Amino acid sequence: MSEKDSTDKVFESLTAWMDSPDTMDLAELRQVRRMMGDNVEQSEREFLSWLGNLKGGLEETAAMLEIESILSSAKKLGLDAPGLADATELSVVLVMKLDRRLIDFGSIPEKIFDVLANALHAAKALVTEYLQQPPVLATEARFRANENPKVPEPQNFFDAVRSDKSIGEERRVALLALSGER
Amino acid sequence: MDYGTTDAELALEAEEMKTLDPETEKLLHGYTEEEWLTWYNALVVIATRECKKRYWRTGKDGHLPEGYSPETIVQEAIARLFDGRRQWNHLEYPGNSPIGILRATVESIAGDLVRSQEHKRYAYLESAADDDDDDDSEGRAERLLHQSRKNAYQLSLPPDRTVYLSGVLSRIEARVEDRADLSSYLACLLRELKRSQIAEELKVSPDRVDELRKQFLARTDDIYQELFGGKQQAQKKGGA
């Protein structure tokens, strides 16, 4: 073993107790940091301020963009399409169709506005307003060059649920049961 | 009826929009201030050790590249988890605590920084030595100087540093020699045994190992303070 390796080894051995800081409580960790020459109080204050900005920044961004689109709002909250589908007990395909407003507004059960508003941390009125607008075209990249883009005709919500191959049976049954509540 | 976009295309597009998973997002926003402070301090301890290892390996202390410090390495690791650049695989790091995934991220960032700086230094010395093809005496002297610095970096540590570490070890051994349990604990550390292995070796519970660590550190606090430069920093702050 070279001298360098040996010195490495001695340092690592002498500090091996630092290898399991997850077994130390906050008081002991603070003591260890003081021993290392750190100003713990100042370091913690700066960290909490930084963490607050990190969390606040994400929430602020989400609030500002809350009705730009359902999926972009969800994304700002850390939810992708499957995450939003789980949070709302819909399916990825239904979530995407609602995002594009490919579902006939008049056929959407009241409960869907509630669950979307809840999942997006947005006012129900904003979600309702968003879903009332005209359908959105498919993204440009997916058009075929030899076809003119068409504005699709909105689909009935329950038809969409029935034809959805991606949804679990339990969720399908629960959603179809909402037809009696309208 | 043509809805313009097929269900399959919608599902594919949804997959492409992947970001921070909701489980992680929910966990990250649910921790208490005390939990965050505990993990923050634990991670700074880990990052500091990683950075200090570099000193004992290369003799280069002081600032890390790109303005990083142990604290900012920890912040970068947490930021990566928050914005989804680092995905929390809950099978690999189970449970509700993020300490496992954050520790791995801290070690990875610290390792990258150290490797990057060591590589730059090596590349600079190599290049300086190779490019310098002047045949005059000044050029030769410069080349020899570069070569000697390169060799110093590659091959050895100053003997005083090796001697110093041996001295630290001797002082720690002397500090605990009257306590058989603490001496045994130190012997386990020197064999690089982990907490659970120490418990097994000493035939005690893991909680008892934690207790031994506390007692060990209480006895050797000033020696470690010196090893980490804490004593000098405290003196500098006091003198400033």
Contacts between the chains, C-beta under 8 A, distances in Angstrom:
chain1	res1	chain2	res2	distance
A	3	B	156	5.9
A	3	B	157	6.1
A	3	B	162	5.9
A	4	B	57	6.7
A	4	B	155	7.8
A	4	B	156	6.7
A	4	B	157	5.6
A	6	B	162	7.3
A	7	B	56	5.5
A	7	B	57	7.8
A	7	B	157	5.6
A	7	B	161	6.6
A	7	B	162	5.2
A	7	B	165	5.8
A	8	B	53	7.0
A	8	B	56	6.1
A	8	B	57	5.7
A	10	B	165	4.8
A	10	B	166	7.1
A	10	B	169	6.2
A	11	B	52	7.4
A	11	B	53	6.4
A	11	B	56	4.3
A	11	B	165	6.3
A	12	B	53	6.9
A	12	B	192	6.8
A	13	B	189	5.6
A	13	B	190	4.6
A	13	B	191	7.8
A	13	B	192	5.8
A	14	B	165	7.5
A	14	B	168	6.6
A	14	B	169	6.5
A	14	B	172	7.1
A	14	B	189	7.2
A	14	B	227	7.1
A	15	B	49	5.5
A	15	B	52	7.6
A	16	B	189	4.4
A	16	B	190	7.9
A	16	B	192	5.7
A	16	B	193	7.6
A	17	B	189	6.2
A	17	B	213	5.1
A	17	B	216	7.0
A	17	B	217	7.2
A	18	B	45	5.7
A	18	B	46	7.1
A	18	B	49	5.0
A	19	B	194	6.8
A	19	B	195	7.8
A	20	B	194	7.1
A	20	B	195	4.7
A	21	B	41	7.8
A	21	B	42	3.8
A	21	B	43	7.8
A	21	B	45	4.8
A	21	B	46	6.1
A	22	B	42	6.0
A	22	B	97	7.7
A	22	B	99	5.1
A	22	B	103	7.7
A	23	B	195	6.3
A	23	B	206	7.5
A	23	B	210	5.5
A	24	B	42	6.7
A	24	B	210	7.6
A	25	B	38	7.1
A	26	B	34	6.5
A	26	B	37	6.0
A	26	B	38	4.7
A	26	B	41	6.7
A	28	B	214	6.6
A	29	B	38	6.5
A	29	B	41	3.8
A	29	B	42	5.6
A	29	B	45	6.4
A	30	B	41	6.2
A	31	B	217	7.7
A	32	B	41	7.9
A	32	B	45	5.7
A	32	B	217	7.3
A	33	B	41	5.8
A	33	B	44	6.4
A	33	B	45	6.5
A	34	B	230	7.4
A	35	B	217	7.5
A	35	B	221	5.8
A	35	B	224	5.5
A	35	B	225	5.1
A	35	B	228	6.8
A	35	B	230	5.6
A	36	B	45	7.4
A	36	B	48	5.7
A	36	B	224	7.8
A	36	B	225	7.6
A	36	B	228	4.3
A	36	B	229	7.8
A	36	B	230	5.1
A	37	B	225	7.1
A	37	B	228	6.1
A	37	B	229	5.7
A	37	B	230	3.1
A	37	B	231	7.4
A	37	B	232	7.5
A	37	B	233	3.6
A	37	B	234	6.1
A	38	B	44	7.2
A	38	B	48	7.9
A	38	B	230	7.8
A	39	B	237	7.8
A	40	B	41	7.3
A	43	B	44	7.2
A	43	B	71	5.9
A	44	B	37	5.7
A	44	B	40	7.1
A	44	B	41	7.6
A	46	B	71	7.5
A	47	B	36	7.7
A	47	B	37	7.5
A	47	B	40	5.2
A	47	B	71	7.2
A	47	B	74	7.9
A	47	B	75	7.2
A	48	B	33	6.7
A	48	B	36	7.5
A	48	B	37	7.5
A	50	B	75	5.9
A	51	B	36	6.2
A	51	B	78	7.3
A	54	B	78	7.4
A	54	B	79	6.4
A	54	B	82	5.9
A	55	B	29	6.7
A	55	B	82	7.9
A	58	B	82	7.0
A	71	B	17	6.6
A	75	B	17	6.7
A	75	B	19	5.4
A	77	B	25	6.8
A	78	B	19	6.5
A	78	B	20	4.0
A	78	B	21	7.5
A	78	B	22	6.3
A	78	B	24	7.3
A	78	B	25	3.1
A	78	B	84	7.4
A	79	B	19	7.6
A	79	B	22	5.1
A	79	B	25	7.0
A	80	B	14	7.0
A	80	B	17	5.4
A	80	B	18	5.0
A	80	B	19	5.0
A	80	B	21	7.5
A	80	B	22	8.0
A	81	B	13	7.9
A	81	B	14	3.3
A	81	B	15	7.8
A	81	B	17	5.9
A	82	B	14	6.6
A	83	B	21	6.4
A	83	B	22	3.8
A	83	B	25	8.0
A	86	B	22	6.8
A	87	B	22	6.4
A	92	B	10	7.2
A	92	B	11	5.5
A	92	B	14	4.7
A	93	B	7	4.6
A	93	B	10	5.3
A	93	B	11	6.0
A	95	B	14	7.3
A	96	B	5	8.0
A	96	B	10	3.7
A	96	B	11	7.4
A	96	B	13	6.7
A	96	B	14	5.6
A	97	B	3	7.8
A	97	B	10	6.8
A	100	B	5	7.0
A	100	B	10	7.9
A	102	B	3	5.6
A	102	B	4	7.3
A	102	B	5	7.4
A	135	B	4	7.7
A	137	B	4	6.8
A	138	B	4	5.3
A	138	B	5	4.2
A	138	B	9	7.3
A	139	B	13	7.0
A	142	B	5	6.9
A	142	B	9	6.1
A	142	B	13	7.7
A	149	B	4	7.4
A	150	B	2	6.5
A	150	B	4	5.5
A	151	B	4	7.4
A	152	B	2	6.5
A	152	B	3	4.6
A	152	B	4	3.6
A	152	B	5	7.4
A	153	B	1	6.4
A	153	B	2	7.9
A	153	B	3	7.4
A	155	B	1	7.3
A	155	B	3	6.0
A	163	B	7	7.8
A	164	B	7	6.9
A	165	B	7	6.6
A	166	B	7	6.8
A	166	B	11	6.1
